[in-house]
């Protein structure tokens, strides 16, 4: 799937929004001119189907058989996308908690785990890459083989570099930068505000 088309879809759905005055404020207190809320995509049936098919095509080997025995989603944002991808491929689906439960069997991974399964990790968004890296580590500790991670959108480096250091290839359908250009093209952001956002993006990557 063309990455500019994906970026346009995300902006049109409101899943990626830009605002410079005032910028968005997160619960951590941090401010940002970019707000990504891929949860909105759950309500756009045709868009979510297209995105799942796009992920499948992007990481399948030459468009052939699925490159995995299972799909694992990060909790909670990656869970629906992992479920849809696993259903499309006809393979088992898992999800990884941010921490082990403190009750029952105290599991970090939910779902049946096959010995040595090749597993693709699915995220909706990769910002710093921390959640995806923790998920990969948890799955590997459980004996699964993980060297692929797919997401809808990424902020790019340094997140991809960190995962690459872990031996994981990241496949993203689009980037925040492409969404930024789509927002300008669609008339949702002025050229001057585009420069503000671009400067902010450059700043977080060099930090």
Backbone as CSV, one residue per row, in Angstrom:
resi,resn,N_x,N_y,N_z,CA_x,CA_y,CA_z,C_x,C_y,C_z
1,UNK,0.847,-1.192,0.000,0.000,0.000,0.000,0.885,1.247,0.000
2,UNK,0.546,2.208,-0.822,1.331,3.437,-0.926,1.304,4.209,0.391
3,UNK,2.484,4.597,0.863,2.585,5.241,2.179,1.921,6.616,2.213
4,UNK,1.930,7.336,1.099,1.252,8.635,1.061,-0.263,8.464,1.140
5,UNK,-0.767,7.396,0.524,-2.204,7.109,0.609,-2.587,6.794,2.046
6,UNK,-1.759,5.997,2.729,-2.035,5.678,4.130,-2.040,6.946,4.967
7,UNK,-1.040,7.801,4.775,-0.956,9.050,5.530,-2.209,9.895,5.316
8,UNK,-2.667,9.959,4.071,-3.868,10.732,3.762,-5.081,10.155,4.469
9,UNK,-5.212,8.837,4.476,-6.330,8.185,5.159,-6.326,8.509,6.647
10,UNK,-5.142,8.469,7.271,-5.051,8.711,8.707,-5.420,10.153,9.054
11,UNK,-4.985,11.088,8.214,-5.315,12.498,8.458,-6.805,12.741,8.227
12,UNK,-7.342,12.163,7.174,-8.769,12.352,6.881,-9.649,11.775,7.988
13,UNK,-9.238,10.680,8.587,-10.003,10.056,9.676,-9.805,10.780,11.012
14,UNK,-8.819,11.665,11.079,-8.514,12.353,12.334,-7.610,11.554,13.242
15,UNK,-7.074,10.421,12.752,-6.188,9.606,13.579,-4.861,10.308,13.832
16,UNK,-4.443,11.165,12.906,-3.266,12.007,13.118,-3.703,13.451,12.942
17,UNK,-3.446,14.239,13.956,-3.851,15.649,13.949,-2.654,16.519,14.308
18,UNK,-2.658,17.732,13.790,-1.571,18.677,14.051,-2.167,19.986,14.559
19,UNK,-1.508,20.548,15.589,-1.969,21.829,16.144,-0.796,22.514,16.814
20,UNK,-0.545,23.738,16.432,0.609,24.455,16.987,0.235,25.514,18.016
21,UNK,-0.983,26.038,17.964,-1.356,27.113,18.881,-2.817,26.968,19.293
22,UNK,-3.061,26.340,20.474,-2.038,25.769,21.371,-1.686,24.355,20.934
23,UNK,-0.520,23.859,21.329,-0.176,22.466,21.034,-0.960,21.530,21.950
24,UNK,-0.880,20.253,21.674,-1.539,19.252,22.507,-0.730,19.034,23.787
25,UNK,-1.424,18.773,24.884,-0.764,18.467,26.151,-1.122,17.044,26.567
26,UNK,-0.102,16.249,26.904,-0.310,14.871,27.295,-0.412,14.761,28.815
27,UNK,-0.841,13.587,29.291,-0.988,13.384,30.732,0.339,13.537,31.467
28,UNK,1.437,13.302,30.761,2.761,13.439,31.368,3.146,14.901,31.568
29,UNK,2.369,15.811,30.948,2.713,17.225,30.994,3.457,17.696,29.760
30,UNK,3.935,16.751,28.958,4.657,17.102,27.734,3.695,17.723,26.730
31,UNK,4.226,18.623,25.906,3.413,19.245,24.863,3.936,18.826,23.492
32,UNK,3.039,18.773,22.529,3.396,18.301,21.197,2.448,18.910,20.168
33,UNK,2.953,19.261,18.986,2.070,19.726,17.910,1.469,18.566,17.122
34,UNK,1.769,17.348,17.540,1.281,16.142,16.848,0.498,15.293,17.834
35,UNK,-0.666,14.824,17.396,-1.445,13.913,18.235,-1.885,12.734,17.380
36,UNK,-1.464,11.543,17.771,-1.821,10.328,17.044,-2.792,9.522,17.903
37,UNK,-3.964,9.265,17.352,-4.981,8.482,18.060,-5.552,7.452,17.088
38,UNK,-4.818,6.353,16.914,-5.245,5.322,15.980,-6.464,4.542,16.458
39,UNK,-6.879,4.782,17.701,-8.100,4.130,18.177,-9.305,4.559,17.350
40,UNK,-9.247,5.761,16.782,-10.343,6.235,15.938,-10.545,5.336,14.722
41,UNK,-9.470,4.708,14.285,-9.542,3.864,13.093,-10.426,2.647,13.295
42,UNK,-10.657,2.257,14.536,-11.488,1.091,14.814,-12.902,1.288,14.283
43,UNK,-13.319,2.540,14.151,-14.673,2.839,13.694,-14.803,3.004,12.199
44,UNK,-13.688,2.954,11.471,-13.711,3.107,10.014,-13.428,1.738,9.383
45,UNK,-14.481,0.999,9.100,-14.342,-0.399,8.712,-13.494,-0.572,7.460
46,UNK,-13.780,0.190,6.411,-13.035,0.031,5.159,-11.577,0.421,5.320
47,UNK,-11.325,1.448,6.134,-9.948,1.893,6.363,-9.170,0.838,7.133
48,UNK,-9.752,0.305,8.189,-9.024,-0.670,8.995,-8.758,-1.946,8.189
49,UNK,-9.707,-2.338,7.345,-9.474,-3.513,6.499,-8.321,-3.254,5.538
50,UNK,-8.303,-2.076,4.947,-7.233,-1.728,4.011,-5.885,-1.713,4.708
51,UNK,-5.843,-1.208,5.935,-4.586,-1.143,6.674,-4.081,-2.539,7.042
52,UNK,-4.979,-3.404,7.476,-4.570,-4.775,7.819,-4.044,-5.491,6.581
53,UNK,-4.736,-5.335,5.462,-4.268,-5.949,4.219,-2.927,-5.346,3.795
54,UNK,-2.758,-4.044,4.068,-1.496,-3.392,3.749,-0.347,-3.926,4.581
55,UNK,-0.589,-4.147,5.868,0.444,-4.719,6.738,0.807,-6.121,6.257
56,UNK,-0.218,-6.908,5.955,0.020,-8.282,5.508,0.862,-8.307,4.242
57,UNK,0.529,-7.453,3.286,1.262,-7.421,2.027,2.686,-6.936,2.228
58,UNK,2.855,-5.970,3.128,4.182,-5.373,3.328,5.174,-6.329,3.958
59,UNK,4.696,-7.247,4.795,5.643,-8.121,5.491,5.569,-9.578,5.054
60,UNK,4.684,-9.891,4.109,4.656,-11.251,3.569,5.831,-11.436,2.623
61,UNK,6.356,-12.624,2.574,7.504,-12.910,1.717,7.061,-12.982,0.261
62,UNK,7.409,-11.924,-0.484,7.072,-11.864,-1.907,5.577,-12.070,-2.163
63,UNK,4.769,-11.582,-1.210,3.329,-11.701,-1.368,2.803,-13.111,-1.211
64,UNK,3.647,-14.031,-0.728,3.247,-15.423,-0.607,2.779,-15.777,0.785
65,UNK,3.319,-16.854,1.326,2.890,-17.364,2.623,3.234,-16.385,3.739
66,UNK,2.421,-16.367,4.792,2.718,-15.502,5.940,4.101,-15.816,6.510
67,UNK,4.878,-14.798,6.879,6.228,-15.023,7.396,6.247,-15.314,8.886
68,UNK,5.187,-15.914,9.403,5.098,-16.122,10.849,4.179,-17.283,11.168
69,UNK,4.428,-17.881,12.330,3.543,-18.918,12.860,2.483,-18.314,13.763
70,UNK,2.722,-17.073,14.224,1.784,-16.394,15.110,1.988,-14.892,15.001
71,UNK,0.994,-14.148,15.463,1.052,-12.685,15.509,0.838,-12.262,16.950
72,UNK,1.668,-11.345,17.427,1.549,-10.862,18.809,1.310,-9.362,18.818
73,UNK,0.297,-8.941,19.548,-0.005,-7.524,19.681,0.495,-6.974,21.001
74,UNK,0.865,-5.716,21.000,1.238,-5.043,22.235,-0.040,-4.563,22.923
75,UNK,-0.080,-4.663,24.233,-1.256,-4.203,24.974,-1.163,-2.689,25.215
76,UNK,-2.221,-1.972,24.951,-3.475,-2.501,24.428,-3.679,-2.146,22.945
77,UNK,-2.945,-1.164,22.480,-3.209,-0.603,21.149,-2.967,-1.583,20.019
78,UNK,-2.034,-2.513,20.193,-1.725,-3.436,19.113,-2.650,-4.636,19.046
79,UNK,-3.476,-4.829,20.080,-4.295,-6.049,20.162,-5.265,-6.191,18.992
80,UNK,-6.104,-5.188,18.684,-7.055,-5.407,17.582,-6.372,-5.636,16.246
81,UNK,-5.265,-4.933,15.994,-4.568,-5.079,14.720,-3.914,-6.452,14.604
82,UNK,-3.381,-6.938,15.713,-2.807,-8.286,15.710,-3.898,-9.328,15.483
83,UNK,-5.054,-9.116,16.080,-6.160,-10.064,15.920,-6.631,-10.109,14.470
84,UNK,-6.789,-8.940,13.849,-7.246,-8.896,12.459,-6.200,-9.503,11.521
85,UNK,-4.924,-9.226,11.780,-3.869,-9.768,10.930,-3.781,-11.286,11.080
86,UNK,-3.864,-11.772,12.318,-3.831,-13.209,12.564,-5.013,-13.897,11.891
87,UNK,-6.176,-13.251,11.924,-7.361,-13.819,11.287,-7.180,-13.875,9.773
88,UNK,-6.615,-12.819,9.201,-6.379,-12.782,7.754,-5.421,-13.889,7.331
89,UNK,-4.388,-14.108,8.127,-3.387,-15.126,7.820,-3.797,-16.531,8.244
90,UNK,-4.767,-16.615,9.152,-5.167,-17.925,9.659,-4.146,-18.533,10.591
91,UNK,-3.540,-17.684,11.446,-2.544,-18.162,12.405,-2.950,-17.736,13.816
92,UNK,-2.380,-18.359,14.854,-2.704,-17.983,16.231,-2.304,-16.533,16.542
93,UNK,-3.000,-15.973,17.517,-2.740,-14.604,17.951,-2.449,-14.590,19.452
94,UNK,-1.491,-13.769,19.838,-1.106,-13.570,21.236,-1.168,-12.079,21.543
95,UNK,-1.174,-11.745,22.822,-0.861,-10.359,23.167,-0.016,-10.327,24.417
96,UNK,0.796,-9.284,24.505,1.775,-9.170,25.584,1.396,-8.020,26.498
97,UNK,1.268,-8.323,27.764,0.954,-7.303,28.762,2.169,-6.426,29.046
98,UNK,1.918,-5.225,29.572,3.023,-4.336,29.939,3.780,-4.873,31.144
99,UNK,3.128,-5.736,31.900,3.761,-6.396,33.050,2.988,-7.651,33.382
100,UNK,3.627,-8.567,34.062,2.960,-9.821,34.410,1.806,-9.571,35.381
101,UNK,0.748,-10.357,35.231,-0.365,-10.259,36.176,0.117,-10.631,37.578
102,UNK,-0.515,-10.059,38.568,-0.151,-10.363,39.949,-1.076,-11.416,40.544
103,UNK,-1.892,-12.038,39.691,-2.817,-13.062,40.165,-2.824,-14.225,39.179
104,UNK,-3.562,-15.287,39.541,-3.668,-16.429,38.647,-2.314,-17.029,38.319
105,UNK,-2.046,-17.223,37.032,-0.780,-17.811,36.594,0.302,-16.765,36.375
106,UNK,-0.026,-15.515,36.676,0.945,-14.408,36.616,1.636,-14.334,35.249
107,UNK,0.828,-14.410,34.206,1.368,-14.437,32.855,1.605,-13.033,32.302
108,UNK,2.641,-12.923,31.468,2.885,-11.702,30.708,2.328,-11.823,29.299
109,UNK,2.211,-13.054,28.816,1.734,-13.316,27.460,0.404,-14.058,27.536
110,UNK,-0.583,-13.542,26.827,-1.891,-14.188,26.794,-2.064,-14.918,25.459
111,UNK,-2.563,-16.152,25.540,-2.754,-16.967,24.352,-1.861,-18.196,24.410
112,UNK,-2.149,-19.143,23.543,-1.353,-20.363,23.496,-0.016,-20.095,22.829
113,UNK,1.069,-20.611,23.412,2.419,-20.382,22.891,2.990,-21.695,22.388
114,UNK,3.347,-21.716,21.106,3.982,-22.889,20.525,5.494,-22.764,20.602
115,UNK,6.161,-23.848,20.826,7.615,-23.829,20.986,8.314,-23.345,19.717
116,UNK,9.096,-22.275,19.858,9.905,-21.773,18.754,9.152,-21.089,17.635
117,UNK,7.893,-20.740,17.872,7.115,-20.079,16.824,7.793,-18.811,16.319
118,UNK,7.809,-18.644,14.998,8.196,-17.365,14.402,7.025,-16.407,14.616
119,UNK,7.298,-15.282,15.216,6.213,-14.394,15.630,6.452,-12.964,15.152
120,UNK,5.431,-12.372,14.545,5.459,-10.974,14.134,4.783,-10.128,15.206
121,UNK,5.448,-9.070,15.641,4.878,-8.144,16.623,4.148,-7.029,15.880
122,UNK,2.959,-6.672,16.370,2.176,-5.607,15.753,1.906,-4.498,16.763
123,UNK,2.242,-3.285,16.374,1.968,-2.066,17.128,1.085,-1.171,16.269
124,UNK,0.357,-0.257,16.880,-0.351,0.716,16.048,0.544,1.910,15.744
125,UNK,1.411,2.264,16.709,2.282,3.427,16.580,3.617,3.127,17.240
126,UNK,4.708,3.520,16.584,6.020,3.427,17.210,6.586,4.838,17.347
127,UNK,6.762,5.233,18.593,7.332,6.555,18.894,8.783,6.380,19.336
128,UNK,8.988,5.964,20.566,10.348,5.705,21.048,10.776,4.266,20.766
129,UNK,9.791,3.398,20.562,10.083,1.986,20.333,10.168,1.162,21.601
130,UNK,10.011,1.816,22.752,10.162,1.108,24.023,9.164,-0.019,24.218
131,UNK,7.896,0.224,23.901,6.870,-0.795,24.075,7.137,-1.999,23.174
132,UNK,7.487,-1.727,21.928,7.768,-2.825,20.992,8.985,-3.627,21.429
133,UNK,10.017,-2.940,21.907,11.232,-3.644,22.337,10.948,-4.513,23.555
134,UNK,10.143,-4.013,24.481,9.787,-4.817,25.650,8.977,-6.046,25.240
135,UNK,8.091,-5.866,24.271,7.288,-6.973,23.781,8.166,-8.038,23.137
136,UNK,9.100,-7.603,22.312,10.023,-8.535,21.662,10.804,-9.321,22.707
137,UNK,11.306,-8.618,23.718,12.096,-9.265,24.760,11.280,-10.316,25.518
138,UNK,10.023,-9.968,25.847,9.157,-10.894,26.575,8.877,-12.148,25.744
139,UNK,8.615,-11.955,24.465,8.335,-13.093,23.592,9.563,-13.984,23.429
140,UNK,10.717,-13.368,23.280,11.939,-14.151,23.132,12.245,-14.939,24.403
141,UNK,11.980,-14.329,25.546,12.198,-15.028,26.816,11.307,-16.263,26.925
142,UNK,10.167,-16.219,26.227,9.236,-17.352,26.247,9.581,-18.397,25.188
143,UNK,10.676,-18.186,24.474,11.126,-19.163,23.494,10.657,-18.939,22.072
144,UNK,10.037,-17.776,21.800,9.560,-17.481,20.457,10.638,-16.770,19.646
145,UNK,10.597,-16.937,18.347,11.533,-16.276,17.445,10.884,-14.989,16.921
146,UNK,11.511,-13.861,17.181,10.938,-12.579,16.767,12.002,-11.748,16.068
147,UNK,11.760,-11.428,14.795,12.679,-10.538,14.089,11.946,-9.561,13.182
148,UNK,10.592,-9.510,13.326,9.795,-8.586,12.520,8.809,-7.852,13.409
149,UNK,8.655,-6.557,13.140,7.667,-5.737,13.837,6.968,-4.863,12.802
150,UNK,5.657,-4.844,12.845,4.878,-4.037,11.910,4.061,-3.009,12.677
151,UNK,3.906,-1.842,12.080,3.072,-0.813,12.694,2.394,0.009,11.606
152,UNK,1.384,0.755,12.002,0.677,1.612,11.053,1.491,2.860,10.756
153,UNK,1.997,3.501,11.801,2.733,4.757,11.623,3.886,4.828,12.603
154,UNK,4.949,5.475,12.197,6.114,5.627,13.058,6.648,7.054,12.991
155,UNK,7.323,7.435,14.076,8.061,8.692,14.096,9.466,8.496,13.537
156,UNK,9.796,7.276,13.109,11.086,6.884,12.554,12.188,6.909,13.616
157,UNK,13.437,7.239,13.185,14.588,7.206,14.094,14.314,8.116,15.287
158,UNK,14.817,7.761,16.502,15.700,6.633,16.789,14.987,5.316,17.124
159,UNK,13.654,5.315,17.036,12.914,4.106,17.397,13.338,2.902,16.556
160,UNK,13.405,3.090,15.238,13.773,1.980,14.365,15.195,1.517,14.609
161,UNK,16.081,2.464,14.953,17.474,2.085,15.227,17.547,1.183,16.448
162,UNK,16.773,1.510,17.491,16.788,0.694,18.701,16.313,-0.712,18.438
163,UNK,15.244,-0.853,17.659,14.746,-2.177,17.320,15.734,-2.907,16.411
164,UNK,16.364,-2.172,15.519,17.370,-2.786,14.644,18.526,-3.341,15.467
165,UNK,18.897,-2.613,16.530,19.961,-3.097,17.420,19.567,-4.416,18.075
166,UNK,18.266,-4.641,18.230,17.756,-5.884,18.813,17.566,-6.973,17.756
167,UNK,17.941,-6.670,16.521,17.776,-7.654,15.455,16.364,-7.738,14.915
168,UNK,15.617,-6.630,15.015,14.227,-6.603,14.567,14.073,-5.619,13.406
169,UNK,13.478,-6.083,12.322,13.174,-5.228,11.177,11.799,-4.605,11.366
170,UNK,11.715,-3.283,11.238,10.444,-2.574,11.406,9.845,-2.263,10.036
171,UNK,8.582,-2.615,9.884,7.832,-2.270,8.677,6.692,-1.357,9.087
172,UNK,6.708,-0.124,8.595,5.658,0.847,8.905,4.932,1.227,7.626
173,UNK,3.613,1.345,7.705,2.847,1.709,6.519,3.065,3.157,6.120
174,UNK,3.335,4.018,7.107,3.590,5.416,6.806,4.323,6.057,7.969
175,UNK,4.639,7.344,7.834,5.349,8.075,8.877,4.589,9.347,9.238
176,UNK,4.922,9.904,10.387,4.322,11.172,10.793,4.701,12.271,9.809
177,UNK,5.904,12.203,9.256,6.325,13.204,8.278,5.414,13.201,7.055
178,UNK,5.054,12.010,6.588,4.167,11.929,5.437,2.769,12.411,5.783
179,UNK,2.346,12.146,7.015,1.055,12.659,7.466,1.073,14.183,7.524
180,UNK,2.209,14.740,7.903,2.352,16.197,7.951,2.141,16.799,6.558
181,UNK,2.767,16.194,5.549,2.602,16.688,4.181,1.163,16.509,3.714
182,UNK,0.531,15.405,4.123,-0.865,15.174,3.749,-1.777,16.225,4.365
183,UNK,-1.497,16.615,5.611,-2.312,17.616,6.287,-2.243,18.965,5.569
184,UNK,-1.066,19.320,5.091,-0.917,20.565,4.331,-1.655,20.451,3.003
185,UNK,-1.483,19.331,2.334,-2.114,19.115,1.031,-3.636,19.149,1.131
186,UNK,-4.172,18.644,2.253,-5.615,18.606,2.449,-6.173,19.911,3.004
187,UNK,-5.295,20.882,3.244,-5.734,22.169,3.759,-6.038,22.179,5.242
188,UNK,-5.540,21.177,5.958,-5.779,21.098,7.397,-4.675,21.775,8.212
189,UNK,-3.610,22.207,7.546,-2.485,22.833,8.231,-1.837,23.821,7.267
190,UNK,-1.473,24.994,7.790,-0.842,26.001,6.940,0.625,25.665,6.706
191,UNK,1.201,26.292,5.695,2.617,26.068,5.392,3.500,26.539,6.536
192,UNK,3.121,27.643,7.174,3.934,28.148,8.286,3.867,27.211,9.487
193,UNK,2.686,26.665,9.763,2.563,25.714,10.864,3.297,24.411,10.538
194,UNK,3.347,24.066,9.263,4.100,22.892,8.859,5.555,23.023,9.263
195,UNK,6.114,24.213,9.109,7.514,24.435,9.478,7.712,24.282,10.977
196,UNK,6.743,24.707,11.768,6.828,24.567,13.219,6.848,23.089,13.602
197,UNK,5.961,22.324,13.000,5.887,20.894,13.314,7.156,20.185,12.858
198,UNK,7.632,20.512,11.663,8.847,19.876,11.143,10.038,20.159,12.042
199,UNK,10.130,21.392,12.545,11.233,21.744,13.451,11.134,20.943,14.746
200,UNK,9.914,20.768,15.248,9.716,19.980,16.474,10.124,18.535,16.240
201,UNK,9.743,17.954,15.111,10.092,16.576,14.800,11.602,16.400,14.711
202,UNK,12.271,17.349,14.080,13.727,17.291,13.996,14.351,17.366,15.380
203,UNK,13.733,18.154,16.259,14.249,18.323,17.614,14.173,17.044,18.426
204,UNK,13.036,16.331,18.350,12.929,15.112,19.165,13.832,14.007,18.635
205,UNK,14.156,14.050,17.356,15.031,13.021,16.799,16.483,13.259,17.123
206,UNK,16.827,14.505,17.359,18.232,14.811,17.671,18.481,14.854,19.177
207,UNK,17.403,14.738,19.969,17.540,14.815,21.429,18.258,13.585,21.972
